[in-house]
Amino acid sequence: MNDWDPDGAQVTSDQVAAYDDMRRRCPIAHSEHRGWSVFRHADVMQVLSDHETFSSKVSRHVSVPNGMDPPDHTKYRRLIQPYFAADRIAAFQPACRSIASQLLRQICSGNAKVEVMGELATPFAARVQCAFLGWPDSLHTDLIRWAADHHDATRRADRESLSRLANQLDGIIDDLIHQRTAAGQDATPDLTFSLINETFDGRKLNNQQIASILRNWTVGEVGTIAASIGIIIHHLARNTQDRAALRADSSRWPNAIDEILRVHNPLHGNRRVTTCPVQLGDRSIGSGERVYINWISANRDDSVFPDAAEVQLDRSQENNLLYGSGIHVCPGAPLARMELLVFMEELFAITPAFTLQSQSTVVPAKYPESGYSIVPIQFQI
């Protein structure tokens, strides 16, 4: 039996409101398309804390380490964690700031009216990801195109296109690996080159393993960073009091960013599959069932966050699931936090204020994306 239609017009027109409604009246809901959707914070935490019952091995394709369970997940996490260490993030910050500054001054200086997602958020996310991985900047347009096609195929549940797109990105990564391998010791010691020389269980990573790691980082970073920027700018354009508070005290930025993104999560959800029958809330779920964690809803649960739909810049972020929880908590969280902070600092450095364009419409994103697909902003230069 289906409890709801996640692709119905009422849901797609306003995902956030629809998920709030589902959390209150049917917190664990079944649909043919998405399996079991989990909307309540406590139930999401049960899923996250029990990786033996709720497995991350949801696909036949290799997914390192997101689509793995212990012990393989543990070993791969140990391998990739140093790539997001504090010293590496600090060393990358100047390059990130330069990209943000150049893009913002180029787009905002000559044109006070900007569509944030297409002109700022997505180009920044793709260019920063290329720089972090050591890929040529010219590749960022291909990444943007690929991400758009991937979201479209996911929305249509087009497995053939998803497989083709995975092979397409793997082909790009294979070329980059080949270039570095051919260069030998003359290769630039970037992050991709470092992965080529990593070992797992006593052997060097093969191309499939490297491609899977880089694919997960790229898909995760580009989409969520772009969505985050759109969400933050949209909120601050509508809330002059919060904007003034952050301009007056920039030390509040890190907590404020996490709080704004708690209220409107940039990542839609994650999948699991049950390994045995389980009781979740008041629902009995069988073995081999698909379970979908809805981050957007869980982070707006009033039982955990009083007045959850309200942004409170100094609210404690202890229970915020912005970057997940448990063994699969996002390893790239330090990188994402740095990128968002740098972007917003540079934005505030070049413009005294910004508002939504009066004659244009903000367009919410649709599954599998979150945030907005169009955010028209008027900047004061």
C-alpha positions as CSV (number, residue, x, y, z in Angstrom):
1,M,0.0,0.0,0.0
2,N,1.2,3.5,-0.8
3,D,0.9,6.2,1.9
4,W,1.8,9.1,-0.5
5,D,3.0,10.1,-3.9
6,P,6.5,11.7,-3.7
7,D,6.2,12.8,-7.3
8,G,2.8,14.3,-7.0
9,A,2.2,18.0,-7.8
10,Q,1.5,18.9,-4.2
11,V,5.0,17.5,-3.2
12,T,7.0,18.8,-6.1
13,S,5.6,22.3,-5.9
14,D,6.9,22.8,-2.3
15,Q,9.1,19.9,-1.0
16,V,9.8,21.4,2.4
17,A,6.1,22.0,3.2
18,A,5.1,18.6,1.9
19,Y,7.7,16.8,4.0
20,D,6.7,18.8,7.1
21,D,3.2,17.6,6.6
22,M,4.3,14.0,6.1
23,R,6.4,14.1,9.3
24,R,3.4,15.1,11.3
25,R,0.8,12.8,9.9
26,C,2.7,9.8,8.5
27,P,6.3,9.9,9.7
28,I,7.3,6.6,8.0
29,A,5.6,6.4,4.7
30,H,5.6,3.9,1.9
31,S,5.5,4.6,-1.9
32,E,6.2,2.5,-4.9
33,H,8.8,4.8,-6.2
34,R,10.9,5.5,-3.1
35,G,10.2,2.6,-0.8
36,W,10.0,3.6,2.9
37,S,10.6,7.4,3.5
38,V,11.7,8.3,7.0
39,F,10.8,11.8,8.1
40,R,11.2,12.0,11.9
41,H,14.5,12.8,13.5
42,A,14.4,10.0,16.0
43,D,13.6,7.4,13.4
44,V,16.4,8.7,11.1
45,M,18.8,8.4,14.1
46,Q,17.7,4.8,14.5
47,V,18.5,4.1,10.9
48,L,21.9,5.9,11.1
49,S,23.0,4.1,14.3
50,D,22.1,0.6,13.1
51,H,24.2,0.0,10.0
52,E,23.9,-3.8,10.4
53,T,20.1,-3.7,9.9
54,F,20.1,-0.7,7.5
55,S,22.8,-1.4,5.0
56,S,24.3,1.2,2.7
57,K,25.0,-1.4,0.0
58,V,22.0,-0.2,-2.1
59,S,23.5,-0.6,-5.6
60,R,25.2,-3.2,-7.7
61,H,27.7,-0.5,-8.7
62,V,30.9,0.1,-6.6
63,S,30.5,3.1,-4.4
64,V,33.5,3.9,-2.2
65,P,32.9,4.3,0.7
66,N,29.3,5.6,0.7
67,G,27.8,2.4,-0.6
68,M,29.7,0.1,1.8
69,D,29.3,-1.4,5.2
70,P,32.0,-2.3,7.7
71,P,34.6,-3.7,7.5
72,D,35.3,-2.4,4.0
73,H,33.7,1.0,4.8
74,T,35.9,1.4,7.9
75,K,39.1,0.7,6.0
76,Y,38.2,3.0,3.1
77,R,37.2,5.8,5.5
78,R,40.6,5.5,7.2
79,L,42.2,5.9,3.8
80,I,40.3,9.0,2.6
81,Q,40.0,10.9,6.0
82,P,43.4,12.5,5.7
83,Y,42.3,14.3,2.5
84,F,40.0,16.4,4.6
85,A,42.4,17.1,7.5
86,A,42.6,20.6,8.9
87,D,46.0,21.3,7.4
88,R,45.0,20.3,3.9
89,I,41.8,22.4,4.1
90,A,43.8,25.4,5.4
91,A,46.3,25.0,2.6
92,F,43.5,25.0,0.0
93,Q,41.7,28.0,1.5
94,P,43.6,30.7,-0.5
95,A,42.8,29.0,-3.8
96,C,39.1,28.7,-2.8
97,R,39.0,32.4,-1.8
98,S,40.6,33.5,-5.1
99,I,38.0,31.6,-7.1
100,A,35.1,33.1,-5.1
101,S,36.5,36.6,-5.3
102,Q,37.2,36.5,-9.1
103,L,33.8,35.0,-9.8
104,L,31.8,37.4,-7.6
105,R,33.6,40.5,-8.9
106,Q,33.2,39.3,-12.5
107,I,29.5,38.6,-12.2
108,C,28.4,41.3,-9.7
109,S,30.5,44.3,-10.7
110,G,29.0,44.8,-14.2
111,N,25.5,43.4,-13.6
112,A,23.6,44.1,-10.4
113,K,20.9,41.6,-11.3
114,V,22.1,38.0,-11.0
115,E,20.5,34.6,-11.2
116,V,22.4,33.0,-8.3
117,M,22.2,29.3,-9.2
118,G,23.3,29.5,-12.8
119,E,25.7,32.5,-12.6
120,L,27.3,32.1,-9.1
121,A,26.5,29.0,-7.1
122,T,27.0,26.2,-9.6
123,P,30.0,27.7,-11.4
124,F,31.7,28.3,-8.0
125,A,31.0,24.8,-6.8
126,A,32.3,23.1,-10.0
127,R,35.4,25.3,-10.2
128,V,36.3,24.8,-6.6
129,Q,35.9,21.1,-6.9
130,C,38.2,21.0,-9.9
131,A,40.8,23.0,-8.0
132,F,40.6,20.8,-5.0
133,L,41.1,17.6,-7.0
134,G,43.8,19.1,-9.2
135,W,41.7,18.9,-12.4
136,P,41.9,21.6,-15.1
137,D,39.5,24.5,-14.6
138,S,38.2,24.1,-18.1
139,L,36.6,20.8,-17.0
140,H,34.1,22.6,-14.7
141,T,31.6,23.2,-17.5
142,D,31.6,19.5,-18.3
143,L,30.9,18.8,-14.6
144,I,28.0,21.2,-14.5
145,R,26.5,19.6,-17.6
146,W,27.1,16.1,-16.2
147,A,25.5,16.9,-12.9
148,A,22.4,18.4,-14.6
149,D,22.0,15.3,-16.7
150,H,22.5,13.0,-13.7
151,H,19.8,14.8,-11.7
152,D,17.4,14.6,-14.6
153,A,18.0,10.8,-15.0
154,T,17.6,10.3,-11.3
155,R,14.3,12.2,-11.3
156,R,13.1,10.0,-14.2
157,A,14.5,6.8,-12.6
158,D,16.2,6.2,-15.9
159,R,18.7,3.4,-15.0
160,E,20.1,3.2,-18.5
161,S,21.0,6.9,-18.6
162,L,22.4,6.7,-15.0
163,S,24.6,3.8,-16.0
164,R,25.7,5.7,-19.2
165,L,26.5,8.8,-17.1
166,A,28.5,6.9,-14.6
167,N,30.6,5.4,-17.4
168,Q,31.0,8.9,-18.9
169,L,32.4,10.4,-15.7
170,D,34.5,7.3,-15.1
171,G,36.0,7.9,-18.6
172,I,36.9,11.5,-17.7
173,I,38.5,10.3,-14.5
174,D,40.4,7.5,-16.4
175,D,41.9,10.0,-18.7
176,L,43.1,12.1,-15.7
177,I,44.6,9.1,-14.0
178,H,46.3,8.1,-17.3
179,Q,47.8,11.5,-17.7
180,R,49.3,11.4,-14.2
181,T,50.5,7.8,-14.5
182,A,52.2,8.6,-17.8
183,A,53.9,11.6,-16.3
184,G,55.4,9.5,-13.5
185,Q,57.5,11.5,-11.0
186,D,57.0,14.6,-13.2
187,A,53.3,14.6,-12.4
188,T,51.9,17.5,-10.4
189,P,51.4,16.2,-6.8
190,D,47.7,17.0,-6.6
191,L,45.0,15.1,-4.8
192,T,44.2,12.8,-7.8
193,F,47.9,11.9,-8.1
194,S,48.0,11.1,-4.4
195,L,45.1,8.7,-4.7
196,I,46.8,6.9,-7.5
197,N,49.6,6.1,-5.1
198,E,47.4,5.0,-2.2
199,T,47.3,1.4,-1.2
200,F,44.3,-0.7,0.1
201,D,44.9,-4.1,1.7
202,G,48.6,-4.0,0.6
203,R,47.8,-3.2,-3.1
204,K,47.5,0.1,-5.0
205,L,44.0,1.3,-5.7
206,N,42.8,0.3,-9.1
207,N,41.1,2.7,-11.5
208,Q,37.6,1.5,-10.6
209,Q,38.3,2.3,-6.9
210,I,39.8,5.7,-7.6
211,A,37.0,6.6,-10.0
212,S,34.4,5.7,-7.4
213,I,36.0,7.8,-4.7
214,L,36.4,10.8,-7.0
215,R,32.8,10.3,-8.4
216,N,31.4,10.3,-4.9
217,W,33.3,13.4,-3.9
218,T,32.4,15.2,-7.1
219,V,28.7,14.4,-7.2
220,G,28.4,15.1,-3.5
221,E,30.3,18.4,-3.4
222,V,29.1,20.1,-6.6
223,G,25.4,19.7,-6.0
224,T,25.3,20.4,-2.3
225,I,27.7,23.4,-2.3
226,A,25.7,25.0,-5.1
227,A,22.4,24.3,-3.4
228,S,23.8,25.6,-0.1
229,I,24.8,28.9,-1.6
230,G,21.4,29.4,-3.1
231,I,19.6,28.6,0.2
232,I,21.9,30.9,2.2
233,I,21.6,33.9,-0.2
234,H,17.8,33.4,-0.5
235,H,17.4,33.4,3.3
236,L,19.6,36.5,3.8
237,A,18.0,38.4,0.9
238,R,14.6,38.0,2.7
239,N,15.9,38.5,6.3
240,T,17.7,41.9,6.6
241,Q,18.0,41.5,10.4
242,D,20.1,38.3,10.0
243,R,22.1,39.9,7.3
244,A,22.9,42.9,9.5
245,A,23.8,40.7,12.4
246,L,26.3,38.7,10.4
247,R,27.8,41.9,8.9
248,A,28.2,43.3,12.4
249,D,29.8,40.2,13.8
250,S,31.5,37.8,11.3
251,S,32.4,35.3,14.0
252,R,28.8,34.2,13.9
253,W,29.1,32.9,10.3
254,P,30.0,29.2,10.9
255,N,27.1,28.5,13.3
256,A,24.7,30.7,11.2
257,I,25.5,28.8,8.0
258,D,24.8,25.4,9.6
259,E,21.6,26.8,11.1
260,I,20.3,28.2,7.8
261,L,21.0,24.9,6.1
262,R,19.4,23.0,8.9
263,V,16.1,24.8,8.2
264,H,16.5,24.0,4.5
265,N,18.8,21.1,3.9
266,P,20.8,21.2,0.7
267,L,20.9,17.4,0.4
268,H,17.6,15.7,-0.2
269,G,18.2,12.3,1.3
270,N,20.1,9.0,1.4
271,R,19.2,5.4,0.7
272,R,19.5,2.3,2.8
273,V,18.2,-1.3,2.4
274,T,17.1,-3.6,5.3
275,T,19.0,-6.8,5.9
276,C,16.3,-8.3,8.2
277,P,12.8,-7.5,9.4
278,V,12.7,-4.5,11.6
279,Q,10.3,-2.3,13.6
280,L,10.8,1.4,12.8
281,G,8.4,3.7,14.6
282,D,5.0,2.0,14.3
283,R,5.8,0.3,11.0
284,S,7.0,-3.3,10.4
285,I,9.4,-3.4,7.6
286,G,10.6,-6.6,5.9
287,S,14.0,-7.7,4.8
288,G,15.4,-6.3,1.6
289,E,13.2,-3.2,1.7
290,R,14.3,0.2,0.5
291,V,14.6,2.9,3.1
292,Y,15.0,6.6,2.3
293,I,16.3,9.0,4.9
294,N,14.7,12.4,4.4
295,W,17.3,14.9,5.7
296,I,15.1,17.9,4.9
297,S,12.3,16.8,7.2
298,A,14.4,15.3,10.0
299,N,16.2,18.6,10.5
300,R,12.9,20.5,10.9
301,D,11.5,18.2,13.6
302,D,10.0,20.4,16.4
303,S,10.5,17.7,19.0
304,V,14.3,18.2,18.6
305,F,14.5,21.9,17.4
306,P,11.9,24.1,19.1
307,D,10.4,26.4,16.4
308,A,12.3,24.3,13.9
309,A,11.2,26.3,10.8
310,E,12.7,29.5,12.3
311,V,16.4,30.3,11.7
312,Q,18.0,31.2,15.0
313,L,21.6,32.2,14.2
314,D,23.0,31.2,17.6
315,R,21.0,27.9,18.0
316,S,23.0,24.9,19.2
317,Q,23.9,22.6,16.2
318,E,24.4,19.5,18.4
319,N,21.6,17.6,16.8
320,N,21.9,19.1,13.3
321,L,22.0,16.3,10.6
322,L,23.3,18.6,7.9
323,Y,26.4,16.4,7.5
324,G,24.7,13.2,8.7
325,S,25.6,11.1,11.7
326,G,27.1,7.8,12.7
327,I,29.7,5.9,10.7
328,H,28.7,7.6,7.4
329,V,28.9,11.2,8.6
330,C,30.2,13.2,5.7
331,P,34.1,13.2,5.6
332,G,34.1,16.3,3.5
333,A,32.2,18.5,6.0
334,P,35.4,20.5,6.9
335,L,35.9,21.3,3.2
336,A,32.3,22.2,2.6
337,R,32.2,24.5,5.7
338,M,35.3,26.3,4.6
339,E,34.1,26.8,1.0
340,L,30.7,28.2,2.2
341,L,32.3,30.5,4.8
342,V,34.8,31.8,2.2
343,F,32.2,32.4,-0.4
344,M,29.9,34.4,2.0
345,E,32.8,36.4,3.3
346,E,33.8,37.4,-0.2
347,L,30.2,38.2,-1.1
348,F,29.8,40.5,1.9
349,A,33.1,42.1,1.0
350,I,31.9,43.4,-2.4
351,T,28.3,44.2,-1.8
352,P,26.6,46.2,1.0
353,A,23.2,44.6,0.5
354,F,21.1,42.4,-1.8
355,T,17.4,41.6,-2.2
356,L,15.2,39.4,-4.3
357,Q,14.4,40.8,-7.7
358,S,10.9,42.3,-7.5
359,Q,9.7,41.3,-11.0
360,S,11.2,37.7,-11.0
361,T,10.2,34.5,-9.3
362,V,12.2,32.2,-7.1
363,V,11.8,28.6,-8.3
364,P,12.2,25.7,-5.8
365,A,14.3,22.7,-6.8
366,K,12.6,19.3,-7.5
367,Y,13.7,15.9,-6.4
368,P,16.5,14.7,-6.3
369,E,17.7,18.3,-5.8
370,S,17.0,20.5,-2.8
371,G,17.1,24.3,-2.4
372,Y,16.2,26.3,-5.5
373,S,16.7,26.0,-9.2
374,I,16.3,29.8,-9.8
375,V,17.2,32.6,-7.3
376,P,17.0,36.0,-8.9
377,I,18.9,38.6,-6.8
378,Q,19.4,42.3,-7.0
379,F,22.8,43.3,-5.6
380,Q,23.8,46.7,-4.5
381,I,27.3,47.5,-5.8
